Amino acid sequence: MTDPIDGAALLDEVEAFHRGFNVFPTDAAFVAVALWDAHAHLLDCFDSTPRIAFLSPEPGSGKTRALEIVETLVPQPMTAVNASAAALFRSVSSGNGKPTILFDEIDTVFGPKAGDNEELRGFLNAGHRRTGVTYRCIGDGGQQTVQAFPSYCAVAVAGLGSLPDTILSRSVVIRMRRRARNEKVEPFRARIHEAEGHKLRDRLAEWAEQARGFVMGAWPDMPEGVSDRPADVWEPLLAVADAAGGNWPERARAACVSLVTASKANDKGSLGVRLLTDLRDHVMVGIDRLPTVAILDRLNALDDAPWADLNGKPLDNRRLSRMLAEYMTADNEPITSRNIKAAGSVLKGYYAADLRDAWARYCPPPPESPLPPLPGTENAA
């Protein structure tokens, strides 16, 4: 019988291995990636698997190197640049153990220059859940039958820009950046360092067998404020940290809060949610009603906002009306403009009372220090 492996010390070594070759933006990122590496060895213990996404706005930010280091540490790595959807779901459902898919240049699948990749997108969307399957017709001519191919597997991606919400919301996102002049890393030499990584991988696999009983069916305590989709994403990683012990449960929860908070700051939500949020936080602060013409002027004047250039045109009355009508008032009626009396005339506009229910349901929490009302926005009589 082999001696028990100290899970906390092993995760320390995995983190140190990453730190030797990767420059991640925060300590939280190193914690998350080390936990993700370990979770890939325990995939059958979880109901879902988070994707890990190394994203950056520019090339040369260390994304590919991050995947290379992950590749040495996870079970059955499968590099999937230019892989077809058919190849991937057949690999996952082959019965020879689940591969860990490493998808570099993911922007070629989801980015603005992506072509017809609907099958691949469907595979990546379905495979985060244990029950996820991809349906395909097999056979020839009139003898075709529909077969379900399991899609559940661990996936790490790297790419430029962002990802669709369906992938992003199921991912631990590491925002990569170019290495500064004073940030030094060890050159990665595959002939030398792959063997080091593989030794850690084999020890992770041994530890996973020891930890399986602890992790299976575990319900780790979530940090305050982490719920819904972020909780689904982090549950397997926190379960791994709890099984490892030491200071990893505490570090994992601190990393969880840090990265979930950062993802919310980077996530503007849908364009509709952005509209509701800008109306609440910038346009109708301290105001109970405002004419449509004034709303449009203020939205289109906002810095760092999309309203002045929506496919080459500013937001107009018709589009504003159409977007707000997608949401409901507290009385379950579509939000529409109403008459506002102002200076002896009647103008069409919107009432804060009609928007409050949508604000409460869809918008992120308001800023802690509300902005003062814009000058000249006294309520009309």
C-alpha positions as CSV (number, residue, x, y, z in Angstrom):
1,M,0.0,0.0,0.0
2,T,1.4,3.4,-1.0
3,D,1.9,6.1,1.5
4,P,-0.8,8.8,1.5
5,I,0.1,11.9,-0.6
6,D,-0.1,15.3,1.0
7,G,-2.6,17.0,-1.3
8,A,-1.8,20.5,-0.1
9,A,1.9,20.1,-0.6
10,L,1.3,18.6,-4.0
11,L,-0.9,21.5,-5.1
12,D,1.9,23.8,-3.8
13,E,4.2,22.1,-6.2
14,V,1.8,22.3,-9.1
15,E,1.4,26.0,-8.5
16,A,5.2,26.5,-8.3
17,F,5.5,24.6,-11.6
18,H,3.1,27.1,-13.3
19,R,4.9,30.1,-11.7
20,G,8.1,29.0,-13.2
21,F,6.8,29.4,-16.8
22,N,3.6,31.5,-16.6
23,V,3.0,35.1,-15.7
24,F,-0.7,35.2,-14.6
25,P,-2.2,38.6,-13.7
26,T,-3.0,37.7,-10.0
27,D,-2.2,35.1,-7.4
28,A,-5.9,34.1,-7.6
29,A,-5.2,32.9,-11.2
30,F,-2.4,30.6,-10.1
31,V,-4.6,29.1,-7.4
32,A,-7.5,28.6,-9.9
33,V,-5.3,27.0,-12.5
34,A,-3.6,24.6,-10.1
35,L,-7.1,23.5,-8.8
36,W,-8.3,23.1,-12.3
37,D,-5.4,20.8,-13.2
38,A,-6.2,18.6,-10.2
39,H,-10.0,18.6,-10.9
40,A,-9.3,17.1,-14.4
41,H,-8.2,13.9,-12.6
42,L,-11.5,13.7,-10.7
43,L,-13.9,14.5,-13.5
44,D,-16.2,11.6,-12.8
45,C,-16.8,12.9,-9.3
46,F,-18.6,16.0,-10.4
47,D,-21.9,16.9,-12.1
48,S,-20.2,19.6,-14.2
49,T,-16.7,20.8,-15.2
50,P,-15.7,24.4,-15.5
51,R,-13.9,25.5,-18.6
52,I,-10.7,27.5,-18.0
53,A,-10.2,30.3,-20.5
54,F,-6.9,32.2,-21.0
55,L,-8.0,35.3,-22.9
56,S,-6.1,38.5,-24.0
57,P,-6.7,41.5,-26.2
58,E,-3.4,41.1,-28.1
59,P,-1.1,38.2,-29.2
60,G,2.1,37.5,-27.3
61,S,0.4,37.4,-23.9
62,G,1.4,33.9,-22.8
63,K,-1.8,32.1,-23.5
64,T,-0.3,29.3,-25.6
65,R,2.4,28.8,-22.9
66,A,-0.3,28.5,-20.3
67,L,-1.9,25.7,-22.3
68,E,1.5,24.0,-22.8
69,I,2.0,23.8,-19.0
70,V,-1.5,22.6,-18.4
71,E,-1.0,19.9,-21.0
72,T,1.9,18.4,-19.0
73,L,-0.3,18.1,-15.8
74,V,-3.7,16.8,-17.0
75,P,-4.9,13.3,-18.0
76,Q,-4.9,12.4,-21.7
77,P,-4.4,15.9,-23.1
78,M,-5.7,16.4,-26.6
79,T,-4.6,19.5,-28.5
80,A,-7.5,20.6,-30.6
81,V,-6.4,23.4,-32.9
82,N,-8.3,22.8,-36.2
83,A,-10.0,19.6,-34.8
84,S,-13.4,18.9,-36.2
85,A,-16.4,18.4,-34.0
86,A,-16.8,14.8,-35.1
87,A,-13.2,14.0,-34.1
88,L,-13.7,15.6,-30.7
89,F,-17.0,13.9,-29.7
90,R,-15.8,10.6,-31.0
91,S,-12.6,10.9,-28.8
92,V,-14.7,11.8,-25.8
93,S,-17.1,8.9,-26.3
94,S,-14.5,6.3,-27.3
95,G,-14.5,4.6,-23.9
96,N,-10.8,4.8,-23.5
97,G,-10.9,7.5,-20.8
98,K,-11.9,11.1,-21.2
99,P,-9.4,13.4,-22.9
100,T,-8.7,16.8,-21.5
101,I,-9.2,19.0,-24.6
102,L,-6.8,22.0,-25.0
103,F,-8.2,24.4,-27.6
104,D,-5.8,27.1,-28.7
105,E,-6.9,30.0,-30.9
106,I,-10.4,29.6,-29.8
107,D,-11.2,33.0,-31.5
108,T,-11.2,31.1,-34.8
109,V,-14.2,29.2,-33.5
110,F,-16.1,32.0,-31.8
111,G,-14.5,35.2,-32.9
112,P,-15.7,37.7,-35.6
113,K,-13.7,35.9,-38.3
114,A,-15.1,32.4,-37.4
115,G,-16.7,30.5,-40.1
116,D,-19.3,27.7,-39.9
117,N,-18.5,26.1,-36.6
118,E,-22.0,25.5,-35.2
119,E,-21.2,21.8,-34.5
120,L,-18.1,22.6,-32.5
121,R,-19.9,25.3,-30.6
122,G,-22.6,22.9,-29.7
123,F,-20.1,20.3,-28.5
124,L,-18.4,22.8,-26.2
125,N,-21.7,24.1,-24.9
126,A,-23.0,20.6,-24.1
127,G,-19.9,19.1,-22.6
128,H,-19.7,21.0,-19.4
129,R,-22.4,18.8,-17.8
130,R,-22.0,15.1,-17.0
131,T,-25.3,14.5,-18.8
132,G,-24.2,16.5,-21.9
133,V,-24.5,14.6,-25.2
134,T,-24.2,15.4,-28.9
135,Y,-26.7,13.8,-31.2
136,R,-25.6,12.7,-34.6
137,C,-27.1,10.6,-37.5
138,I,-25.0,7.5,-38.3
139,G,-25.4,5.0,-41.1
140,D,-26.0,5.4,-44.8
141,G,-29.0,6.5,-46.8
142,G,-32.3,5.2,-45.4
143,Q,-30.5,3.2,-42.7
144,Q,-29.5,6.2,-40.6
145,T,-30.2,6.2,-36.9
146,V,-29.7,8.9,-34.3
147,Q,-27.0,8.2,-31.8
148,A,-26.1,10.2,-28.6
149,F,-22.4,10.8,-28.1
150,P,-21.3,11.8,-24.6
151,S,-19.7,15.2,-24.6
152,Y,-18.7,15.6,-21.0
153,C,-14.9,16.4,-20.7
154,A,-12.6,19.0,-19.3
155,V,-11.8,21.8,-21.7
156,A,-9.1,24.6,-21.5
157,V,-9.2,27.3,-24.2
158,A,-7.0,30.2,-25.1
159,G,-7.7,33.0,-27.6
160,L,-7.9,36.6,-28.4
161,G,-10.9,38.8,-27.4
162,S,-13.8,37.2,-25.6
163,L,-16.2,34.3,-25.8
164,P,-19.9,33.9,-26.2
165,D,-21.9,34.2,-22.9
166,T,-22.8,30.5,-23.1
167,I,-19.1,29.6,-22.8
168,L,-17.9,32.6,-20.7
169,S,-20.4,32.1,-18.0
170,R,-19.2,28.5,-17.5
171,S,-15.5,29.4,-17.4
172,V,-12.9,30.5,-15.0
173,V,-11.5,33.4,-16.9
174,I,-7.8,34.3,-16.7
175,R,-7.2,37.7,-18.4
176,M,-3.7,37.4,-19.7
177,R,-1.4,40.3,-20.6
178,R,2.0,40.7,-22.1
179,R,4.9,40.1,-19.7
180,A,6.5,43.3,-18.4
181,R,10.2,43.8,-18.7
182,N,10.7,43.1,-15.0
183,E,8.7,39.9,-15.1
184,K,11.0,36.9,-15.6
185,V,10.1,33.3,-16.3
186,E,12.1,30.2,-17.0
187,P,12.4,29.2,-20.7
188,F,10.2,26.1,-21.3
189,R,12.2,23.3,-22.8
190,A,10.0,20.4,-23.7
191,R,12.7,17.7,-23.4
192,I,13.5,18.8,-19.9
193,H,10.3,20.2,-18.4
194,E,7.7,17.9,-19.9
195,A,9.1,15.1,-17.8
196,E,8.9,17.2,-14.7
197,G,5.3,18.1,-15.4
198,H,4.5,14.4,-16.1
199,K,5.8,13.4,-12.7
200,L,3.5,15.9,-11.1
201,R,0.6,14.6,-13.3
202,D,1.2,11.1,-12.2
203,R,1.2,12.1,-8.5
204,L,-2.0,14.1,-9.1
205,A,-3.5,11.0,-10.5
206,E,-2.4,9.0,-7.4
207,W,-3.7,11.7,-5.0
208,A,-7.0,11.8,-7.0
209,E,-7.6,8.1,-6.2
210,Q,-7.0,8.8,-2.5
211,A,-9.3,11.9,-2.5
212,R,-12.1,10.4,-4.6
213,G,-14.2,9.3,-1.6
214,F,-13.9,12.8,-0.1
215,V,-14.7,14.7,-3.3
216,M,-17.6,12.4,-4.6
217,G,-20.9,14.1,-3.7
218,A,-19.2,16.9,-1.8
219,W,-21.1,20.2,-1.3
220,P,-18.4,22.7,-0.6
221,D,-19.4,25.9,1.3
222,M,-19.5,28.9,-1.1
223,P,-18.1,32.3,-0.2
224,E,-20.8,34.9,0.5
225,G,-22.2,36.4,-2.6
226,V,-21.2,33.5,-4.9
227,S,-24.3,31.7,-6.2
228,D,-26.1,30.5,-9.4
229,R,-23.7,30.0,-12.4
230,P,-20.5,31.2,-10.6
231,A,-21.2,28.6,-7.9
232,D,-21.6,25.9,-10.4
233,V,-18.3,26.9,-12.0
234,W,-16.4,26.9,-8.7
235,E,-18.0,24.0,-6.9
236,P,-15.6,21.3,-8.3
237,L,-12.5,23.5,-7.6
238,L,-13.5,24.2,-4.0
239,A,-14.2,20.5,-3.5
240,V,-10.6,19.8,-4.7
241,A,-9.3,22.5,-2.3
242,D,-11.2,21.1,0.6
243,A,-9.9,17.6,-0.1
244,A,-6.3,18.9,-0.3
245,G,-6.5,20.7,3.0
246,G,-3.8,22.9,4.4
247,N,-4.3,26.6,3.4
248,W,-5.9,25.6,0.1
249,P,-9.6,25.9,1.2
250,E,-9.0,29.4,2.3
251,R,-6.9,30.4,-0.7
252,A,-9.4,28.8,-3.1
253,R,-12.3,30.8,-1.6
254,A,-10.3,34.0,-1.8
255,A,-9.5,33.2,-5.4
256,C,-13.1,32.4,-6.1
257,V,-14.3,35.8,-4.8
258,S,-11.5,37.6,-6.6
259,L,-12.1,36.1,-10.0
260,V,-15.9,36.1,-9.8
261,T,-15.8,39.8,-8.9
262,A,-13.4,40.5,-11.8
263,S,-15.7,38.6,-14.2
264,K,-18.6,40.7,-13.2
265,A,-16.6,43.9,-13.7
266,N,-15.7,42.7,-17.2
267,D,-19.2,41.4,-18.0
268,K,-21.5,44.1,-19.4
269,G,-24.2,41.5,-19.9
270,S,-26.4,41.7,-22.9
271,L,-27.0,45.0,-24.7
272,G,-30.4,45.2,-23.1
273,V,-29.0,44.8,-19.6
274,R,-26.4,47.4,-20.4
275,L,-29.2,49.8,-21.5
276,L,-31.1,49.2,-18.3
277,T,-28.0,49.7,-16.2
278,D,-27.0,52.9,-17.9
279,L,-30.5,54.3,-17.5
280,R,-30.4,53.5,-13.8
281,D,-26.8,54.6,-13.0
282,H,-26.2,57.5,-15.4
283,V,-29.4,58.9,-17.0
284,M,-32.2,58.7,-14.5
285,V,-30.4,59.2,-11.2
286,G,-32.7,61.0,-8.8
287,I,-35.3,61.4,-11.6
288,D,-38.8,59.9,-11.7
289,R,-39.5,60.6,-15.4
290,L,-37.6,61.9,-18.4
291,P,-38.6,62.6,-22.0
292,T,-37.3,60.2,-24.7
293,V,-35.3,63.0,-26.4
294,A,-33.4,63.7,-23.2
295,I,-32.8,60.0,-22.6
296,L,-31.3,59.6,-26.0
297,D,-29.1,62.7,-25.7
298,R,-27.7,61.5,-22.4
299,L,-27.2,57.9,-23.5
300,N,-25.4,58.9,-26.7
301,A,-23.2,61.3,-24.8
302,L,-22.0,58.7,-22.4
303,D,-18.3,57.9,-22.6
304,D,-17.3,54.2,-22.8
305,A,-20.8,53.2,-23.9
306,P,-22.0,51.7,-27.2
307,W,-25.0,54.0,-27.8
308,A,-23.5,56.5,-30.1
309,D,-22.3,53.9,-32.5
310,L,-24.6,50.9,-32.9
311,N,-23.5,49.4,-36.3
312,G,-22.6,53.0,-37.4
313,K,-25.8,54.7,-36.1
314,P,-26.6,56.2,-32.8
315,L,-29.4,54.8,-30.6
316,D,-32.7,56.3,-31.8
317,N,-36.3,56.4,-30.5
318,R,-37.4,53.3,-32.4
319,R,-34.6,51.1,-31.2
320,L,-34.9,52.4,-27.6
321,S,-38.6,51.5,-27.6
322,R,-38.0,48.1,-29.1
323,M,-35.3,47.2,-26.6
324,L,-37.2,48.3,-23.5
325,A,-40.3,46.6,-24.7
326,E,-38.5,43.3,-24.1
327,Y,-38.7,43.9,-20.4
328,M,-41.7,44.1,-18.1
329,T,-43.0,46.5,-15.5
330,A,-44.0,45.2,-12.0
331,D,-47.5,44.8,-13.5
332,N,-46.1,42.4,-16.1
333,E,-46.7,44.8,-18.9
334,P,-44.0,45.6,-21.5
335,I,-42.1,48.8,-20.7
336,T,-43.4,51.5,-23.0
337,S,-43.1,55.3,-23.3
338,R,-45.9,57.4,-21.7
339,N,-47.0,61.0,-21.8
340,I,-44.9,63.5,-19.7
341,K,-46.2,67.0,-19.2
342,A,-43.4,69.5,-19.4
343,A,-43.5,73.3,-19.9
344,G,-47.0,73.4,-21.2
345,S,-46.5,70.6,-23.7
346,V,-46.8,66.8,-23.7
347,L,-43.8,64.7,-24.6
348,K,-43.3,60.9,-24.8
349,G,-40.9,59.6,-22.2
350,Y,-40.2,56.9,-19.6
351,Y,-41.0,56.7,-15.9
352,A,-38.6,55.2,-13.4
353,A,-41.5,53.4,-11.7
354,D,-41.9,51.4,-14.9
355,L,-38.2,50.4,-15.0
356,R,-37.6,49.6,-11.3
357,D,-38.7,45.9,-11.5
358,A,-36.4,45.3,-14.5
359,W,-33.6,47.1,-12.7
360,A,-34.0,44.8,-9.7
361,R,-34.2,41.6,-11.7
362,Y,-31.5,42.1,-14.4
363,C,-29.0,44.8,-13.4
364,P,-25.9,44.2,-11.2
365,P,-25.9,45.9,-7.8
366,P,-25.8,49.7,-8.1
367,P,-22.5,51.5,-7.3
368,E,-21.9,51.9,-3.5
369,S,-21.6,55.7,-4.0
370,P,-24.4,56.8,-6.3
371,L,-23.5,59.5,-8.8
372,P,-25.1,62.9,-8.2
373,P,-28.0,63.8,-10.5
374,L,-27.0,65.4,-13.8
375,P,-27.5,69.2,-13.7
376,G,-30.7,70.5,-15.1
377,T,-32.6,67.3,-14.5
378,E,-35.2,68.5,-12.0
379,N,-38.5,66.6,-12.3
380,A,-41.0,68.0,-14.6
381,A,-44.2,69.3,-13.2
